[in-house]
Amino acid sequence: MDDNTEFTIKKLQDLEKRSYNNNTFEFSDFLTIAEASEFRKVSRSGEFFGGYDMAERRVIRFGDPEELGYEVPYPIDCVKISPVSEKFSSAVTHRDFLGAVMNLGVDRRVFGDILVKDKGAYMFCLEHITEYLCDNLVSVGRNQVHVEKAEFPAETFENNKEKITIQVSSPRADAIIAHVCHLSRGNVGPYFARQYVQLNGALLERPDKLLKDGDIFSVRGFGKFIVGETTGQSKKGKDNIIVFKYC
């Protein structure tokens, strides 16, 4: 664990204690996959949420609504970033949106996932920064943009999937990732070592983990996937597995 992660874990433990001692809800900033996984090694307290079900960067809320007797929502907003002129706008990437926000001096910890859609994007952020983003984020790449608070169209992203059929000897994580990311088995290992692989919202460090129908995994730089059903075996005895890639 590096020094920054260790410092984050200590801050989370302080929030956890404050919530318990004062009987209040306490919220963290957005956490990386690695930070969330490290915290889970020392505590099972708190619930993670990043604005939508498959979020990679997530906020942890300490405090149980049933025990406290009331509910407090996560202080997360969704903002929609749209080109002012769709017709005359150029293509933009996740890096363009990330760079534009960072260039405003916004701390990376106060905003979460950025989901690019066509020439725009949906971004999750802590609610105290929403107004600032709406007023000050005026360009992404070469495009002039408009920013507004919006409802996240979850169904649009959920239904936008590419179907991939692969053949593997075993539904090991490294075997499936090698096929869907077009990597050799030897080149998959470093992605686990660098903590670039996530399974069902947690860091995955075991290449030999067996994946099953319904598992959601992501590989940094390659996207997010969901494991589908096994549809039988090939003539060589390999499993035919359907995997969907979120586009």
C-alpha atoms as an extended CHARMM CRD file, in Angstrom:
* protein
*
       247  EXT
         1         1  MET       CA              0.0000000000        0.0000000000        0.0000000000  PROA      1               0.0000000000
         2         2  ASP       CA              1.4850000000        3.3670000000       -1.0070000000  PROA      2               0.0000000000
         3         3  ASP       CA              1.4950000000        6.4140000000        1.2720000000  PROA      3               0.0000000000
         4         4  ASN       CA             -1.4520000000        8.1070000000       -0.4610000000  PROA      4               0.0000000000
         5         5  THR       CA             -3.6440000000        5.0310000000       -0.1410000000  PROA      5               0.0000000000
         6         6  GLU       CA             -2.6050000000        4.5520000000        3.4880000000  PROA      6               0.0000000000
         7         7  PHE       CA             -3.5640000000        8.1690000000        4.2170000000  PROA      7               0.0000000000
         8         8  THR       CA             -6.9520000000        7.6290000000        2.5290000000  PROA      8               0.0000000000
         9         9  ILE       CA             -7.6220000000        4.4910000000        4.5990000000  PROA      9               0.0000000000
        10        10  LYS       CA             -6.9120000000        6.4200000000        7.8050000000  PROA      10              0.0000000000
        11        11  LYS       CA             -9.3380000000        9.1570000000        6.7440000000  PROA      11              0.0000000000
        12        12  LEU       CA            -12.0040000000        6.5330000000        6.0420000000  PROA      12              0.0000000000
        13        13  GLN       CA            -11.4670000000        4.9690000000        9.4540000000  PROA      13              0.0000000000
        14        14  ASP       CA            -11.8920000000        8.4140000000       11.0200000000  PROA      14              0.0000000000
        15        15  LEU       CA            -15.2000000000        8.8610000000        9.1580000000  PROA      15              0.0000000000
        16        16  GLU       CA            -16.2850000000        5.4160000000       10.2710000000  PROA      16              0.0000000000
        17        17  LYS       CA            -15.5870000000        6.2530000000       13.9300000000  PROA      17              0.0000000000
        18        18  ARG       CA            -17.3040000000        9.6360000000       13.6730000000  PROA      18              0.0000000000
        19        19  SER       CA            -20.4090000000        8.0280000000       12.2050000000  PROA      19              0.0000000000
        20        20  TYR       CA            -20.5050000000        5.4120000000       14.9690000000  PROA      20              0.0000000000
        21        21  ASN       CA            -19.8150000000        7.8300000000       17.8260000000  PROA      21              0.0000000000
        22        22  ASN       CA            -22.2290000000       10.5630000000       16.6750000000  PROA      22              0.0000000000
        23        23  ASN       CA            -24.9330000000        8.3660000000       15.1120000000  PROA      23              0.0000000000
        24        24  THR       CA            -24.7170000000       10.3020000000       11.8640000000  PROA      24              0.0000000000
        25        25  PHE       CA            -24.1550000000        9.5900000000        8.1970000000  PROA      25              0.0000000000
        26        26  GLU       CA            -20.6670000000       10.3520000000        6.9310000000  PROA      26              0.0000000000
        27        27  PHE       CA            -19.5500000000       10.3670000000        3.2940000000  PROA      27              0.0000000000
        28        28  SER       CA            -16.1420000000       10.0240000000        1.6830000000  PROA      28              0.0000000000
        29        29  ASP       CA            -14.8620000000       11.5500000000       -1.5490000000  PROA      29              0.0000000000
        30        30  PHE       CA            -14.8230000000        9.3730000000       -4.6530000000  PROA      30              0.0000000000
        31        31  LEU       CA            -12.5080000000        6.4030000000       -4.1120000000  PROA      31              0.0000000000
        32        32  THR       CA            -10.5200000000        4.4730000000       -6.6790000000  PROA      32              0.0000000000
        33        33  ILE       CA            -10.9700000000        0.7190000000       -7.0840000000  PROA      33              0.0000000000
        34        34  ALA       CA             -7.6870000000        0.1210000000       -5.2550000000  PROA      34              0.0000000000
        35        35  GLU       CA             -8.6370000000        2.3660000000       -2.3220000000  PROA      35              0.0000000000
        36        36  ALA       CA            -12.0450000000        0.7140000000       -1.9400000000  PROA      36              0.0000000000
        37        37  SER       CA            -10.4600000000       -2.7450000000       -2.0340000000  PROA      37              0.0000000000
        38        38  GLU       CA             -7.8070000000       -1.8280000000        0.5260000000  PROA      38              0.0000000000
        39        39  PHE       CA            -10.4510000000       -0.4650000000        2.8780000000  PROA      39              0.0000000000
        40        40  ARG       CA            -12.4580000000       -3.6660000000        2.5840000000  PROA      40              0.0000000000
        41        41  LYS       CA             -9.4200000000       -5.5290000000        3.9160000000  PROA      41              0.0000000000
        42        42  VAL       CA             -9.7290000000       -3.7150000000        7.2420000000  PROA      42              0.0000000000
        43        43  SER       CA            -13.4730000000       -3.0470000000        7.5220000000  PROA      43              0.0000000000
        44        44  ARG       CA            -16.8170000000       -4.2950000000        6.1930000000  PROA      44              0.0000000000
        45        45  SER       CA            -18.5970000000       -1.1490000000        7.3310000000  PROA      45              0.0000000000
        46        46  GLY       CA            -20.2030000000        1.2820000000        4.9130000000  PROA      46              0.0000000000
        47        47  GLU       CA            -21.8740000000        1.0190000000        1.5260000000  PROA      47              0.0000000000
        48        48  PHE       CA            -20.3160000000        2.0630000000       -1.7800000000  PROA      48              0.0000000000
        49        49  PHE       CA            -22.1170000000        3.9140000000       -4.5730000000  PROA      49              0.0000000000
        50        50  GLY       CA            -20.8590000000        5.9510000000       -7.5030000000  PROA      50              0.0000000000
        51        51  GLY       CA            -24.0470000000        7.3190000000       -9.0180000000  PROA      51              0.0000000000
        52        52  TYR       CA            -24.9590000000        4.2060000000      -11.0190000000  PROA      52              0.0000000000
        53        53  ASP       CA            -24.7450000000        0.4810000000      -10.4160000000  PROA      53              0.0000000000
        54        54  MET       CA            -21.5170000000       -0.2850000000      -12.2890000000  PROA      54              0.0000000000
        55        55  ALA       CA            -19.4850000000        2.7380000000      -11.2290000000  PROA      55              0.0000000000
        56        56  GLU       CA            -15.7460000000        2.2690000000      -10.8270000000  PROA      56              0.0000000000
        57        57  ARG       CA            -15.0680000000        5.3300000000       -8.7030000000  PROA      57              0.0000000000
        58        58  ARG       CA            -17.4220000000        5.2900000000       -5.7240000000  PROA      58              0.0000000000
        59        59  VAL       CA            -18.2860000000        7.1420000000       -2.5250000000  PROA      59              0.0000000000
        60        60  ILE       CA            -18.6580000000        5.2390000000        0.7410000000  PROA      60              0.0000000000
        61        61  ARG       CA            -21.4760000000        6.1150000000        3.1370000000  PROA      61              0.0000000000
        62        62  PHE       CA            -21.0790000000        5.2420000000        6.7870000000  PROA      62              0.0000000000
        63        63  GLY       CA            -24.2700000000        4.8770000000        8.7840000000  PROA      63              0.0000000000
        64        64  ASP       CA            -27.1070000000        2.3520000000        8.5560000000  PROA      64              0.0000000000
        65        65  PRO       CA            -30.5630000000        3.8500000000        7.7070000000  PROA      65              0.0000000000
        66        66  GLU       CA            -32.2970000000        1.1010000000        9.6960000000  PROA      66              0.0000000000
        67        67  GLU       CA            -30.2220000000        1.7500000000       12.8030000000  PROA      67              0.0000000000
        68        68  LEU       CA            -30.3580000000        5.5430000000       12.5340000000  PROA      68              0.0000000000
        69        69  GLY       CA            -34.0490000000        5.6150000000       11.6490000000  PROA      69              0.0000000000
        70        70  TYR       CA            -33.7620000000        7.9700000000        8.7010000000  PROA      70              0.0000000000
        71        71  GLU       CA            -32.2720000000        8.1160000000        5.2100000000  PROA      71              0.0000000000
        72        72  VAL       CA            -29.7440000000       10.4840000000        3.6950000000  PROA      72              0.0000000000
        73        73  PRO       CA            -28.9730000000       10.1550000000       -0.0190000000  PROA      73              0.0000000000
        74        74  TYR       CA            -25.4580000000       10.1260000000       -1.3890000000  PROA      74              0.0000000000
        75        75  PRO       CA            -24.2920000000       13.6860000000       -2.1750000000  PROA      75              0.0000000000
        76        76  ILE       CA            -23.7350000000       12.7790000000       -5.8150000000  PROA      76              0.0000000000
        77        77  ASP       CA            -25.0150000000       14.6440000000       -8.8670000000  PROA      77              0.0000000000
        78        78  CYS       CA            -24.9360000000       13.6760000000      -12.5180000000  PROA      78              0.0000000000
        79        79  VAL       CA            -24.0440000000       16.4020000000      -15.0030000000  PROA      79              0.0000000000
        80        80  LYS       CA            -24.5650000000       16.2170000000      -18.7310000000  PROA      80              0.0000000000
        81        81  ILE       CA            -21.8620000000       17.7320000000      -20.9440000000  PROA      81              0.0000000000
        82        82  SER       CA            -23.1450000000       18.5350000000      -24.4400000000  PROA      82              0.0000000000
        83        83  PRO       CA            -21.5410000000       20.2640000000      -27.4400000000  PROA      83              0.0000000000
        84        84  VAL       CA            -23.0470000000       23.6700000000      -28.1190000000  PROA      84              0.0000000000
        85        85  SER       CA            -23.0570000000       22.8190000000      -31.8220000000  PROA      85              0.0000000000
        86        86  GLU       CA            -23.3580000000       19.1050000000      -32.5420000000  PROA      86              0.0000000000
        87        87  LYS       CA            -22.8910000000       19.6130000000      -36.2760000000  PROA      87              0.0000000000
        88        88  PHE       CA            -19.5910000000       21.4680000000      -36.0470000000  PROA      88              0.0000000000
        89        89  SER       CA            -18.1070000000       19.5570000000      -33.1130000000  PROA      89              0.0000000000
        90        90  SER       CA            -15.1740000000       17.1720000000      -33.4340000000  PROA      90              0.0000000000
        91        91  ALA       CA            -14.8820000000       13.7350000000      -31.8300000000  PROA      91              0.0000000000
        92        92  VAL       CA            -13.7370000000       13.7300000000      -28.1980000000  PROA      92              0.0000000000
        93        93  THR       CA            -12.4720000000       11.0440000000      -25.8430000000  PROA      93              0.0000000000
        94        94  HSD       CA            -12.6390000000       10.2680000000      -22.1390000000  PROA      94              0.0000000000
        95        95  ARG       CA             -9.1860000000       11.8220000000      -21.7950000000  PROA      95              0.0000000000
        96        96  ASP       CA            -10.4460000000       15.0760000000      -23.3190000000  PROA      96              0.0000000000
        97        97  PHE       CA            -13.2590000000       15.3480000000      -20.7660000000  PROA      97              0.0000000000
        98        98  LEU       CA            -10.9700000000       14.4030000000      -17.8840000000  PROA      98              0.0000000000
        99        99  GLY       CA             -8.3490000000       16.9460000000      -18.9540000000  PROA      99              0.0000000000
       100       100  ALA       CA            -10.9120000000       19.7180000000      -19.3490000000  PROA      100             0.0000000000
       101       101  VAL       CA            -12.2130000000       19.2290000000      -15.8090000000  PROA      101             0.0000000000
       102       102  MET       CA             -8.7570000000       18.8970000000      -14.2890000000  PROA      102             0.0000000000
       103       103  ASN       CA             -7.6490000000       22.0960000000      -16.0720000000  PROA      103             0.0000000000
       104       104  LEU       CA            -10.2710000000       23.9450000000      -14.0280000000  PROA      104             0.0000000000
       105       105  GLY       CA             -8.3230000000       23.0280000000      -10.8950000000  PROA      105             0.0000000000
       106       106  VAL       CA            -10.9670000000       20.5260000000       -9.7490000000  PROA      106             0.0000000000
       107       107  ASP       CA             -9.6530000000       17.8410000000       -7.3910000000  PROA      107             0.0000000000
       108       108  ARG       CA             -9.8970000000       14.3890000000       -8.9690000000  PROA      108             0.0000000000
       109       109  ARG       CA            -11.4640000000       13.0790000000       -5.7670000000  PROA      109             0.0000000000
       110       110  VAL       CA            -14.6270000000       15.1690000000       -6.0810000000  PROA      110             0.0000000000
       111       111  PHE       CA            -15.7960000000       13.6410000000       -9.3510000000  PROA      111             0.0000000000
       112       112  GLY       CA            -16.2200000000       10.0390000000      -10.3890000000  PROA      112             0.0000000000
       113       113  ASP       CA            -16.8610000000        8.1850000000      -13.6220000000  PROA      113             0.0000000000
       114       114  ILE       CA            -17.1360000000        9.9630000000      -16.9530000000  PROA      114             0.0000000000
       115       115  LEU       CA            -19.2440000000        8.1010000000      -19.5050000000  PROA      115             0.0000000000
       116       116  VAL       CA            -18.7470000000        9.3290000000      -23.0550000000  PROA      116             0.0000000000
       117       117  LYS       CA            -21.7800000000        9.2550000000      -25.3440000000  PROA      117             0.0000000000
       118       118  ASP       CA            -21.4230000000       10.4310000000      -28.9540000000  PROA      118             0.0000000000
       119       119  LYS       CA            -19.7760000000       13.8750000000      -28.6700000000  PROA      119             0.0000000000
       120       120  GLY       CA            -20.9250000000       14.4800000000      -25.1200000000  PROA      120             0.0000000000
       121       121  ALA       CA            -20.6810000000       12.7690000000      -21.7570000000  PROA      121             0.0000000000
       122       122  TYR       CA            -22.3370000000       12.1520000000      -18.4200000000  PROA      122             0.0000000000
       123       123  MET       CA            -20.1720000000       12.7390000000      -15.3590000000  PROA      123             0.0000000000
       124       124  PHE       CA            -20.7970000000       12.0720000000      -11.6670000000  PROA      124             0.0000000000
       125       125  CYS       CA            -19.5770000000       14.5540000000       -9.0900000000  PROA      125             0.0000000000
       126       126  LEU       CA            -20.0650000000       15.5640000000       -5.4810000000  PROA      126             0.0000000000
       127       127  GLU       CA            -23.0070000000       17.9330000000       -5.2960000000  PROA      127             0.0000000000
       128       128  HSD       CA            -21.0070000000       20.8530000000       -3.9180000000  PROA      128             0.0000000000
       129       129  ILE       CA            -19.0250000000       21.0910000000       -7.1630000000  PROA      129             0.0000000000
       130       130  THR       CA            -22.0030000000       20.8660000000       -9.5620000000  PROA      130             0.0000000000
       131       131  GLU       CA            -22.7050000000       24.5790000000       -9.8590000000  PROA      131             0.0000000000
       132       132  TYR       CA            -19.0120000000       25.3410000000      -10.4010000000  PROA      132             0.0000000000
       133       133  LEU       CA            -18.8090000000       22.8470000000      -13.2620000000  PROA      133             0.0000000000
       134       134  CYS       CA            -21.9950000000       24.1730000000      -14.8660000000  PROA      134             0.0000000000
       135       135  ASP       CA            -20.6580000000       27.7370000000      -14.7460000000  PROA      135             0.0000000000
       136       136  ASN       CA            -17.0150000000       27.1570000000      -15.6700000000  PROA      136             0.0000000000
       137       137  LEU       CA            -16.6790000000       24.1180000000      -17.9270000000  PROA      137             0.0000000000
       138       138  VAL       CA            -17.1470000000       25.7630000000      -21.3160000000  PROA      138             0.0000000000
       139       139  SER       CA            -14.9220000000       23.7290000000      -23.6380000000  PROA      139             0.0000000000
       140       140  VAL       CA            -13.7040000000       20.1610000000      -24.1210000000  PROA      140             0.0000000000
       141       141  GLY       CA            -10.9610000000       19.7200000000      -26.6840000000  PROA      141             0.0000000000
       142       142  ARG       CA            -11.8690000000       22.1800000000      -29.4340000000  PROA      142             0.0000000000
       143       143  ASN       CA            -15.5840000000       21.9840000000      -28.7360000000  PROA      143             0.0000000000
       144       144  GLN       CA            -17.6440000000       24.5720000000      -26.9060000000  PROA      144             0.0000000000
       145       145  VAL       CA            -19.8800000000       22.7570000000      -24.4110000000  PROA      145             0.0000000000
       146       146  HSD       CA            -22.9260000000       23.2800000000      -22.2450000000  PROA      146             0.0000000000
       147       147  VAL       CA            -23.0740000000       21.6580000000      -18.7930000000  PROA      147             0.0000000000
       148       148  GLU       CA            -26.2290000000       21.0130000000      -16.7850000000  PROA      148             0.0000000000
       149       149  LYS       CA            -27.4060000000       18.8240000000      -13.9410000000  PROA      149             0.0000000000
       150       150  ALA       CA            -29.3180000000       15.8610000000      -15.3840000000  PROA      150             0.0000000000
       151       151  GLU       CA            -30.8010000000       12.4680000000      -14.6950000000  PROA      151             0.0000000000
       152       152  PHE       CA            -28.5030000000        9.6410000000      -15.7440000000  PROA      152             0.0000000000
       153       153  PRO       CA            -30.0750000000        7.6120000000      -18.6070000000  PROA      153             0.0000000000
       154       154  ALA       CA            -29.0640000000        4.2260000000      -17.2160000000  PROA      154             0.0000000000
       155       155  GLU       CA            -31.1100000000        2.2490000000      -19.7210000000  PROA      155             0.0000000000
       156       156  THR       CA            -29.2840000000        3.8550000000      -22.6450000000  PROA      156             0.0000000000
       157       157  PHE       CA            -25.9440000000        2.5920000000      -21.3930000000  PROA      157             0.0000000000
       158       158  GLU       CA            -27.2680000000       -0.7570000000      -20.1410000000  PROA      158             0.0000000000
       159       159  ASN       CA            -28.7750000000       -1.6350000000      -23.5120000000  PROA      159             0.0000000000
       160       160  ASN       CA            -25.7790000000       -0.5110000000      -25.5710000000  PROA      160             0.0000000000
       161       161  LYS       CA            -23.8100000000       -3.7620000000      -25.5940000000  PROA      161             0.0000000000
       162       162  GLU       CA            -21.7540000000       -5.6700000000      -28.1560000000  PROA      162             0.0000000000
       163       163  LYS       CA            -22.0960000000       -9.4690000000      -28.0960000000  PROA      163             0.0000000000
       164       164  ILE       CA            -18.8620000000      -11.4670000000      -28.1970000000  PROA      164             0.0000000000
       165       165  THR       CA            -18.6220000000      -15.2730000000      -28.2920000000  PROA      165             0.0000000000
       166       166  ILE       CA            -15.3430000000      -16.7950000000      -27.1010000000  PROA      166             0.0000000000
       167       167  GLN       CA            -13.9290000000      -20.2870000000      -26.6200000000  PROA      167             0.0000000000
       168       168  VAL       CA            -11.8700000000      -21.0110000000      -23.5100000000  PROA      168             0.0000000000
       169       169  SER       CA            -10.6100000000      -24.1560000000      -21.7900000000  PROA      169             0.0000000000
       170       170  SER       CA            -11.6630000000      -22.7200000000      -18.4440000000  PROA      170             0.0000000000
       171       171  PRO       CA            -13.6760000000      -19.6250000000      -17.4240000000  PROA      171             0.0000000000
       172       172  ARG       CA            -10.6390000000      -18.1990000000      -15.6310000000  PROA      172             0.0000000000
       173       173  ALA       CA            -10.4720000000      -14.4290000000      -15.5010000000  PROA      173             0.0000000000
       174       174  ASP       CA             -7.1620000000      -14.2590000000      -17.3540000000  PROA      174             0.0000000000
       175       175  ALA       CA             -8.4020000000      -16.5420000000      -20.1480000000  PROA      175             0.0000000000
       176       176  ILE       CA            -11.6030000000      -14.5740000000      -20.7030000000  PROA      176             0.0000000000
       177       177  ILE       CA             -9.8230000000      -11.2170000000      -20.5440000000  PROA      177             0.0000000000
       178       178  ALA       CA             -7.1900000000      -12.4060000000      -23.0290000000  PROA      178             0.0000000000
       179       179  HSD       CA             -9.9130000000      -13.2360000000      -25.5470000000  PROA      179             0.0000000000
       180       180  VAL       CA            -12.1600000000      -10.1890000000      -25.1810000000  PROA      180             0.0000000000
       181       181  CYS       CA             -9.2250000000       -7.7420000000      -25.0450000000  PROA      181             0.0000000000
       182       182  HSD       CA             -7.2700000000       -9.5200000000      -27.7960000000  PROA      182             0.0000000000
       183       183  LEU       CA             -4.2350000000      -10.0790000000      -25.5860000000  PROA      183             0.0000000000
       184       184  SER       CA             -1.9730000000      -13.0650000000      -25.1250000000  PROA      184             0.0000000000
       185       185  ARG       CA             -2.2320000000      -14.8960000000      -21.8020000000  PROA      185             0.0000000000
       186       186  GLY       CA              1.2860000000      -13.7070000000      -21.0180000000  PROA      186             0.0000000000
       187       187  ASN       CA              0.3360000000      -10.0710000000      -21.5430000000  PROA      187             0.0000000000
       188       188  VAL       CA             -2.7230000000      -10.2560000000      -19.2890000000  PROA      188             0.0000000000
       189       189  GLY       CA             -0.7620000000      -10.7780000000      -16.0440000000  PROA      189             0.0000000000
       190       190  PRO       CA              0.5530000000       -7.2030000000      -15.7290000000  PROA      190             0.0000000000
       191       191  TYR       CA             -3.0060000000       -5.8410000000      -15.7470000000  PROA      191             0.0000000000
       192       192  PHE       CA             -3.7060000000       -7.7540000000      -12.5410000000  PROA      192             0.0000000000
       193       193  ALA       CA             -0.3690000000       -6.7370000000      -11.0200000000  PROA      193             0.0000000000
       194       194  ARG       CA             -1.0410000000       -3.0570000000      -11.7670000000  PROA      194             0.0000000000
       195       195  GLN       CA             -4.5390000000       -3.2910000000      -10.2480000000  PROA      195             0.0000000000
       196       196  TYR       CA             -6.2160000000       -2.5400000000      -13.5740000000  PROA      196             0.0000000000
       197       197  VAL       CA             -8.8760000000       -5.2720000000      -13.3090000000  PROA      197             0.0000000000
       198       198  GLN       CA            -12.1630000000       -4.9190000000      -11.4200000000  PROA      198             0.0000000000
       199       199  LEU       CA            -14.7770000000       -7.5980000000      -10.7630000000  PROA      199             0.0000000000
       200       200  ASN       CA            -18.2580000000       -6.7390000000       -9.4800000000  PROA      200             0.0000000000
       201       201  GLY       CA            -17.0970000000       -3.4240000000       -8.0650000000  PROA      201             0.0000000000
       202       202  ALA       CA            -13.9360000000       -4.6910000000       -6.3420000000  PROA      202             0.0000000000
       203       203  LEU       CA            -10.3090000000       -5.0030000000       -7.3280000000  PROA      203             0.0000000000
       204       204  LEU       CA             -9.4530000000       -8.4170000000       -8.7980000000  PROA      204             0.0000000000
       205       205  GLU       CA             -5.9000000000       -9.5840000000       -8.1940000000  PROA      205             0.0000000000
       206       206  ARG       CA             -6.2890000000      -13.3220000000       -8.9020000000  PROA      206             0.0000000000
       207       207  PRO       CA             -5.9070000000      -14.2690000000      -12.5820000000  PROA      207             0.0000000000
       208       208  ASP       CA             -7.2290000000      -17.7670000000      -11.8050000000  PROA      208             0.0000000000
       209       209  LYS       CA            -10.5700000000      -16.5180000000      -10.4630000000  PROA      209             0.0000000000
       210       210  LEU       CA            -13.3930000000      -18.4260000000      -12.1750000000  PROA      210             0.0000000000
       211       211  LEU       CA            -15.9860000000      -16.0870000000      -13.6690000000  PROA      211             0.0000000000
       212       212  LYS       CA            -19.6650000000      -16.9540000000      -13.8780000000  PROA      212             0.0000000000
       213       213  ASP       CA            -22.8220000000      -15.8350000000      -15.6440000000  PROA      213             0.0000000000
       214       214  GLY       CA            -23.7110000000      -12.3020000000      -14.5280000000  PROA      214             0.0000000000
       215       215  ASP       CA            -20.2350000000      -11.2590000000      -13.3850000000  PROA      215             0.0000000000
       216       216  ILE       CA            -19.2890000000       -7.7220000000      -14.4240000000  PROA      216             0.0000000000
       217       217  PHE       CA            -15.6270000000       -6.9580000000      -14.9500000000  PROA      217             0.0000000000
       218       218  SER       CA            -13.6100000000       -4.0990000000      -16.3730000000  PROA      218             0.0000000000
       219       219  VAL       CA            -10.0550000000       -3.7560000000      -17.6220000000  PROA      219             0.0000000000
       220       220  ARG       CA             -8.5180000000       -0.3040000000      -17.6930000000  PROA      220             0.0000000000
       221       221  GLY       CA             -8.0770000000        0.8140000000      -21.2620000000  PROA      221             0.0000000000
       222       222  PHE       CA            -10.4040000000       -1.8440000000      -22.6910000000  PROA      222             0.0000000000
       223       223  GLY       CA            -13.7990000000       -1.1390000000      -21.1440000000  PROA      223             0.0000000000
       224       224  LYS       CA            -16.4480000000       -2.9570000000      -19.1620000000  PROA      224             0.0000000000
       225       225  PHE       CA            -17.9000000000       -6.4140000000      -19.7900000000  PROA      225             0.0000000000
       226       226  ILE       CA            -20.5540000000       -8.7810000000      -18.4580000000  PROA      226             0.0000000000
       227       227  VAL       CA            -20.2410000000      -12.5490000000      -18.5890000000  PROA      227             0.0000000000
       228       228  GLY       CA            -23.1840000000      -14.2830000000      -20.2370000000  PROA      228             0.0000000000
       229       229  GLU       CA            -24.2000000000      -17.9030000000      -20.4660000000  PROA      229             0.0000000000
       230       230  THR       CA            -22.0970000000      -20.8770000000      -21.5370000000  PROA      230             0.0000000000
       231       231  THR       CA            -23.7240000000      -22.2650000000      -24.6760000000  PROA      231             0.0000000000
       232       232  GLY       CA            -21.9760000000      -25.6250000000      -24.9060000000  PROA      232             0.0000000000
       233       233  GLN       CA            -18.5970000000      -26.9400000000      -25.9410000000  PROA      233             0.0000000000
       234       234  SER       CA            -16.5970000000      -26.8990000000      -29.1360000000  PROA      234             0.0000000000
       235       235  LYS       CA            -15.3760000000      -30.0480000000      -30.8570000000  PROA      235             0.0000000000
       236       236  LYS       CA            -12.0780000000      -29.5940000000      -29.0030000000  PROA      236             0.0000000000
       237       237  GLY       CA            -13.8440000000      -29.5290000000      -25.6510000000  PROA      237             0.0000000000
       238       238  LYS       CA            -13.6110000000      -25.7820000000      -25.0230000000  PROA      238             0.0000000000
       239       239  ASP       CA            -16.4590000000      -23.8340000000      -23.4300000000  PROA      239             0.0000000000
       240       240  ASN       CA            -18.3960000000      -21.4560000000      -25.6660000000  PROA      240             0.0000000000
       241       241  ILE       CA            -19.0720000000      -18.3920000000      -23.4980000000  PROA      241             0.0000000000
       242       242  ILE       CA            -21.0080000000      -15.2830000000      -24.4240000000  PROA      242             0.0000000000
       243       243  VAL       CA            -19.5590000000      -11.9910000000      -23.1650000000  PROA      243             0.0000000000
       244       244  PHE       CA            -21.1610000000       -8.5730000000      -23.6560000000  PROA      244             0.0000000000
       245       245  LYS       CA            -19.0600000000       -5.4360000000      -23.9410000000  PROA      245             0.0000000000
       246       246  TYR       CA            -20.6170000000       -2.1510000000      -22.8650000000  PROA      246             0.0000000000
       247       247  CYS       CA            -20.1360000000        0.3470000000      -25.6890000000  PROA      247             0.0000000000
